[in-house]
Amino acid sequence: MEIGSSTPSPGTLSSVGSAAVSGLQRAEARVADGTEQLAAGNLDPAVILDISTAQTGFAANAAVLKSTDDMSKRLLDMLA
């Protein structure tokens, strides 16, 4: 969407949602990898930090997804 435009560009909200879902999947994979390493006995602090960082990333992407959903609902309400 260009600055000053009154209508969003097609696909803008869906591309943000897609990016958020991809971020959720990447964070989930990082947590799974880290927990496997911990279960195998790797107590490296970097592994624990990566799990923590992935959890924060997951929460951030979930918030983006919720915001995208809220914006979509508001847009539909305005157009109805």
Backbone as a ProteinNet text record, in pm:
[ID]
protein_1_A
[PRIMARY]
MEIGSSTPSPGTLSSVGSAAVSGLQRAEARVADGTEQLAAGNLDPAVILDISTAQTGFAANAAVLKSTDDMSKRLLDMLA
[TERTIARY]
85	0	89.1	61.7	139	88.7	180	142.2	35.3	-71.5	-180.6	-287.9	-262.9	-361.5	-471.6	-593	-704.4	-738.7	-684.5	-712.4	-581.6	-580	-457.9	-428.4	-302.6	-263.2	-311.2	-349.1	-394.2	-284.9	-323.1	-228.1	-143	-155.6	-69.8	-90.1	-213.9	-239.9	-208.3	-237.4	-209.4	-59.6	19.6	164.1	223.4	168.8	214.4	177.9	57.3	14.2	99.3	133.3	218	356.9	410.6	542.4	537.2	427.6	413.3	403.6	328.9	317.2	452.9	527.2	661.5	751.3	739.1	816.6	779.3	650.1	604.7	665.4	665.9	720.3	870.8	943.1	1087.6	1116.7	1040.1	1060.4	1030.4	924.5	889.5	1001.6	1058.2	1167.5	1291.3	1319.8	1434.9	1416.1	1295.3	1267.7	1280.3	1224.6	1232.7	1378.2	1459.1	1600.4	1672.8	1644.7	1710.1	1671.1	1543.8	1500.8	1559.5	1576.5	1642	1787.2	1853.6	1992.4	2000.9	1908	1906.5	1879.7	1785.3	1752.7	1871.6	1955.8	2074	2189.3	2168	2270.8	2356.2	2326	2401	2349.4	2423.3	2381.7	2453.3	2495.3	2560.9	2466.5	2512.6	2426.4	2372.6	2444.7	2396.9	2268.8	2256.4	2135.4	2016.5	2039.7	1932.9	1893.2	1990.8	1963.1	1885.2	1919	1848	1701.9	1677.6	1539.2	1462.4	1524.1	1459.2	1431	1527.7	1510.5	1399.9	1394.8	1290.3	1152.4	1142	1013.9	968.5	1062.8	1030.1	987.6	1058.6	1021.3	884.5	852.5	720.9	611.9	633.1	534.6	517.7	627.9	621.1	543.6	570.9	499.7	352.6	321	180.6	108.7	178	118.8	96.1	189.5	172.8	53.2	39.7	-72.7	-205.4	-210.5	-332.6	-363.9	-262.2	-283.7	-333.5	-279.1	-323.8	-469.7	-507.9	-647.6	-737.2	-694.2	-772.2	-788	-679.6	-686.4	-778.8	-775.6	-863.7	-1010.3	-1039.5	-1177.3	-1221.1	-1131.9	-1167.8	-1192.2	-1108.8	-1125.5	-1259.1	-1293	-1421.3	-1538.3	-1525.3	-1630.1	-1647.5	-1535	-1543.8	-1606.5	-1581.7	-1634.4	-1777.4	-1825	-1960.3	-2066.4
-116.9	0	122.4	215.6	338.3	434.9	517.9	618.3	707.6	728.3	811.3	734.9	609.8	528.5	488.9	487.1	453.6	305.9	230.6	87.2	9.3	-103.1	-182.6	-251.6	-279.5	-354	-497.8	-560.9	-700.3	-789.8	-875	-970.5	-919.1	-793.2	-737.1	-808.8	-820.2	-885.4	-1034.2	-1096.4	-1239.4	-1266.9	-1177.4	-1199.3	-1181.9	-1090.2	-1073.7	-1197.2	-1247.3	-1368.6	-1488.8	-1498.6	-1609	-1601.9	-1481.3	-1463.6	-1500.7	-1466.1	-1499.7	-1651.1	-1718.1	-1864	-1929.5	-1879.5	-1931.9	-1912.5	-1796.9	-1770.9	-1865.1	-1895.3	-1991.6	-2129.2	-2169.1	-2300.9	-2307	-2200	-2198.4	-2203.2	-2128	-2128.1	-2265.7	-2328.5	-2462.2	-2561	-2551.8	-2642.3	-2618.6	-2492.6	-2462.7	-2516.6	-2504.9	-2558.5	-2710.5	-2773.6	-2919.8	-2965.7	-2896.8	-2932.2	-2913.2	-2802.9	-2776.1	-2875.4	-2913.3	-3008.6	-3147.2	-3182.3	-3309.3	-3308.1	-3194.7	-3183.5	-3192.5	-3128	-3135.9	-3278.9	-3344.8	-3483.2	-3576.2	-3542	-3623.1	-3592.2	-3496.2	-3464.9	-3343.4	-3272.5	-3152.4	-3035.3	-2999.4	-2891.7	-2760.5	-2744.6	-2622.6	-2503.5	-2397	-2280	-2221.5	-2237.4	-2185.9	-2256.5	-2384.6	-2460.5	-2406.4	-2384.2	-2331.5	-2191.2	-2110.3	-1974.8	-1979.2	-2071.4	-2082.8	-2121.8	-2211.2	-2249.1	-2128.8	-2053.7	-1935.1	-1830.8	-1810.3	-1714.4	-1759.7	-1889.2	-1943	-1925.7	-1943.3	-1923.3	-1777.8	-1685	-1543.2	-1512.7	-1569.9	-1552	-1608.2	-1722.9	-1783.5	-1689.6	-1635.6	-1543.9	-1418.6	-1365.9	-1246.1	-1275.1	-1389	-1424.3	-1452	-1509.1	-1531	-1397.1	-1298.7	-1166.1	-1099.3	-1117.1	-1062.7	-1127.7	-1258.4	-1329.4	-1281.3	-1259.8	-1209.2	-1067.7	-983.8	-847.6	-847.5	-936.2	-947.9	-989.4	-1082.7	-1125.9	-1010.8	-935.7	-820.8	-715.5	-688.6	-588.8	-635.8	-764.1	-818	-801.5	-830.3	-815.3	-669.4	-577	-434.2	-389.7	-437.7	-402	-453.6	-576.4	-631.9	-553.6	-511.8	-431.6	-297.7	-236.8	-107.4	-122.5	-233.8	-254.6	-307	-353.5	-411.5	-304.9
0	0	0	-86.3	-92.8	13.1	59	157.8	97.1	170.1	122	47.6	16.6	-52.8	44.6	-3.3	85.6	84.1	-12.3	-17.7	-13.1	55.9	63	-68.9	-92.9	-211.4	-197.6	-307.2	-298.4	-241.8	-149.1	-94	20	56.6	160.5	293.7	337.8	465.7	459.3	346.6	337	333.5	273	270.8	409.9	487.5	625.9	706.4	686.5	755.3	717.5	589.9	544.1	606.4	614.5	677.2	825.2	891.6	1033.4	1052.6	966.4	976.4	952.4	854.4	828.9	950.8	1014.9	1136.1	1249.2	1261.9	1362.9	1337.1	1210.9	1176.3	1202.1	1169	1193.8	1343.8	1421.4	1566.6	1625.1	1577.5	1625.4	1594.8	1475.6	1437.5	1524.3	1555.4	1639.7	1781.2	1834.5	1968.3	1966.6	1863.7	1854.1	1846	1765.7	1753.1	1887.2	1952.3	2080.7	2188.8	2191.8	2293.7	2267.5	2138.7	2106.3	2154.3	2135.2	2180.5	2333.3	2402.3	2548.9	2595	2529.4	2566.5	2543.5	2446.8	2417.5	2512.9	2602.2	2701	2669.3	2562	2526.4	2609.9	2714.2	2803.7	2772.3	2647.9	2603.4	2624	2688.9	2709.4	2578.7	2468.7	2340.1	2296.2	2328.7	2294.1	2374.3	2501.9	2587.7	2543.7	2507.2	2459.4	2328.2	2239.8	2112.3	2134.8	2229.5	2261.3	2313.6	2402.8	2458.7	2351.3	2262.5	2154	2059.3	2031.4	1944.5	2006.9	2136.8	2204.7	2193.8	2207.8	2193.3	2050.4	1953.8	1813.8	1782.7	1841.7	1822.3	1874.5	1994.3	2052.7	1967.2	1914.4	1830.2	1701.3	1638.4	1515.7	1542.2	1656.3	1692.4	1709.4	1767	1783.2	1646.9	1555.1	1419.3	1352.2	1366.9	1307	1364.6	1494.4	1557.8	1509.6	1498.7	1449.4	1305.4	1224	1085	1079.8	1164.5	1172.2	1215	1317.2	1364.4	1254.6	1181.5	1073.9	961.9	930.6	827.9	869.2	994.3	1043.7	1036.4	1075.2	1069.5	925.5	834.5	694.2	641.9	674.8	631.7	691.3	817.6	880.3	809.1	767.7	700.2	561.8	495.6	361.2	360.6	474.2	480.7	482.5
[MASK]
++++++++++++++++++++++++++++++++++++++++++++++++++++++++++++++++++++++++++++++++

